């Protein structure tokens, strides 16, 4: 799987801090500057596979607001794919600035559990999840056609015990089965209670927290992952403390020992949206420097 022409390529997981624009142009698109800043900062930090920054809103509302059949936080009818793409324009901008870009979608289980079913169209949440997956598959295909290198599905709810993991796996497969590019699933939190299900997800890359959740090192290393690449959380996105290059390097070296350098994709634990721009940028810059240092020593 050729993610990048180097060992230990770096990427991001989710959203970047929002830097709002000023002036007349910002009235037409208030978040255009935020998106352009996020893209520029990732490139300047030395990230190999960037994203569009996901600055257009929270990971739930920015998706559910696009789907016919959903109004606010209520499901009012059959959920369908939006007639037009809604993540592709920002992604195309990122692709105009950098050759390798990750497309990111919030997963169907996470979206469905944030909604109230207010229609007889759905007997249960599992049926809703599968229809949301069909809608997301359309957007995923649009992102692939735009030229993304990886398609990532964010499913933070899968580690909480609230989701039906068999349905989640079926829904993820609905999305990944229409794609030819590498696919990833990002799951936040501890995986000890769910690893047997997560490892069976029909994706190429399993992305997890390892910096803030070191127990995942033992859990994931002990699982039969069938050759999956590991999205290796190397900096703590929940903390404003900026790790030293030396500390990040040592953490990456531990991952190399456990999984092998050819199976690691280096990234933050999760999105960086809640940090300041300065902190988020420095975490990414130091992470890229640490990965380059380990790469040089291999």
N, C-alpha and C positions, 0 to 999 in steps of 0.2 A: 504494500500500500504506500504509494508515493505521496506523502503529505507535504514533504519539503525535501530539498536536496541536501539535507544535513541530518546528523543525529541530534536528538533532543531539541526538536523544533519547539518554538514558543507560540502560545496563543492566548486568548482571553476566554472567559466563560460567559460573561453577561454584560450588564449595563455599566456605563461610565458616568461620572459626575456630570451634571447638566450645567453648561456654561451658556447663559442666555445672551443673545445678541442685542445690539442697540441700533437705533436709527430706523429709517423708513423701511428698509428691507426686512427688518425683524417683524414688522407689522403684518407682512404678507406670509411669512413663515417663521414664527417665533423660535422654533427649535432647529432651524437650519444651521445656525452658528454652532449650536451645541453638538450637532452631528459632525460637522466639519472639524470642530476642535477635537472631538473624541477620536476621529480617524487620524488626524495629524499627530496627536499625542502618542497613539499606539505606534505609528511609524517611527516617530522620533525616539521612542523608548527602545526600538529595536525588535519589535514583535514580528514574528515570521508570518503568522496567519491572523490577521486582524478581523474585527467585526465592524458593523456600522455604528456601534456605540449604544444601541438600544436606548435612545434618549427620548423617545416619543411618548413615554408614559410608563406606568407600572406594568409588570409582566402579565397581569390578568386583564385589566381594562383595555390596554392597547390592542389586545387580540379580540376579546369578547365584543367590543364595540363595533367590530367590523363584520360580524357574522349575522346574516339574516336569521331570525328566530330567537335572537337574544336582545332584550331591552334592559339596559342597566345591568343589574345583577339577577335578572329574572329570565328564565327560558319560557318564551311565550308561544313558540311554534317549532316546527322542524328546523333544526340547525343545518345550514347549508354553507357551501363555500361562497365567499364574497365574489361578486362579478368581476372585480378588478383586484390585482395584487396590492398588498398594503405594506409589505416589508421590502419590496424589490427596489423601489426608487432610491432609498438610502443605501441599499446594498450595492446598487450600480455605481453610486458615487464613490463608495469605498473601493470598488474594483477599478475605477478610473484613476485612483491614487496608488493602488498597491495590487500586485498580481495575485495574491492569495488571501481570500476572504472567507470567513465562516458565516454561513447563514444560521440563524437561531430562531427557534419557535418554542413557545411555551407549550408543554405537553398536554394532551387531551385529558388525562386524569386530574392534573393540577387545575386546569381550567374548569372542568365539570364540578369539582368539589368546592369551587368558589361561587357556584350559582345555585339559585333556588329554582326548582322545577315547578312551573306554574302553568302547565298545560297537560291535557290528557294524551298528548302525542307520545309521552315517555312514561313507561310503567316503573322505571327505576333509573338510577344514575348510570348503570352499566350501559344501557341503551344509548344514553346521552353521550357517554364517552366515545362510543364507536362512531356516532355521527360526527362529533367534533373531529375525530381522527380523519374521517373522510374529507372534511373541509380543510384540515391542515395539510393533507396529502396534496391537495391542489396547489396550495401556497408553496409547499416544499418543491414540487415539480417546477414551479415558476422560478424559484431561487436557483435550482440546478440549471435551468435554461439560461439564467442570467450569467452563470459562470462561477458559482461558489465552489470552493475546494472541499468543504465539509458541511454537512447539515447536522446541527445539534438540536436535540429535543430536551428541553428543561422539564424535569419531573421531580421537583423538591418534595412533593407529597409522598413519594414512594417509600421513604424511610420512616414515616410517622406511624404506620400501622393503620391509617385511615382508608387507604386505597385497596381495591380488589386487584391483587397483583396479576392474576391470570388475565383479567380484562385489560389491565394496563399493558401487558405483553402483547396481547392481540391488537390493541390500538396502536402501539408503537410499530408493530409489523405492518399495519395498514399504511403507515407513512413511509417506512423504509423500503417496502416492497416495490414502490414506484420509482425508486431512485437507483442510479448507477454509481454515484459518487459515494465516498466513505461517509458513514453516519455515526453519530455519537449520542449517548444519553448522559445527561448530567443529573446526578442525584445528590442532594445536600444531606448533611447529617451523618450519623453513625449507621453502618451497614450490617452490623453483626446479626441482627434479627431478620434481615431480608436478603442477604447475599445470595442464597440459593436461588431466589427468583430473579434478582437483578442480573446475575451472571448469564442467565438464559435469554436476556433481552436480545431481539434480533437487530443488533447494531454491531459496528466494527470497533467502536471506542467506548469504554466505560470511564466516565469522568467523575471523580470524587474529591471530597475534601481530605487532604492528608496533613496539611499544616496545622489547622485548628483541631483536627480530629485524628491524632496519631494512632488510635486504636484501629483505624481503617487499614493501616499498613499490614498488621497481622492478619486481619480478616480477609483482605483482598489477596494478599500473597498466598494464603492458604486455600484459596478457591481455584477450581478448575475453570479457567476463563476461556478455554477453547481458542487460545491465540489472540484474544482481544488486545488492542492497544489500550494503555492506561493513560487517561487524562489525569495528570499528576499535580494536584494542588500543592504549589510550592511556596505560596505566601498566604497569610491569613487575611482574608478580605473582611472579616468581622472586626478587626482591630486597627486602630489608627496608628499603632506603633509600626515604624518602618524597619523591617528586618535588615540586618547587615548582609552584604554580599556573601561574607564568609558563612553565616548561618544558613542562608538559602542554598549555597553550594553544598554544605554538609548534608542538608536535607535531600537535595537532588542525588547526591552520591549514594545515600541510603536507598533511594528508589532504584538506582542503577543496580545496586547489589541484589535487591529483591526481585526485580522484574527484567533487568537487562536494558541497556541503553537504546536498543532498537525497538523497544516496546513502550517508550515513554513520550508523551506529549506534554510539555511543561506549561502550566498555567496557574492563575490564582485559584484559591479554593472556590470562589463564587464571584458574583458581580461586585463591582467597586463603587456603585452608585452612591452609597451612603457616606463615602469618604470625601475629603476635599480633593479638588483637582490636583493640587500639588502632591498630596499623599498618594493618590492613585497612580499618578505618573511615576513617582519615585519608586513605588513598589514594582511597577512593570519594568522600569529601567534596570533596577537592581536584579530582578528576576532574570531578565535577558542577559545581563552581564554574568551572573552566576552560571547560567546554562552554558554560555560560551566558554567560560573557564573550565567547567567539567568536560565539555566537548573537546577542548584543546588537549586535555590530559588523557583522553581515551586512546 
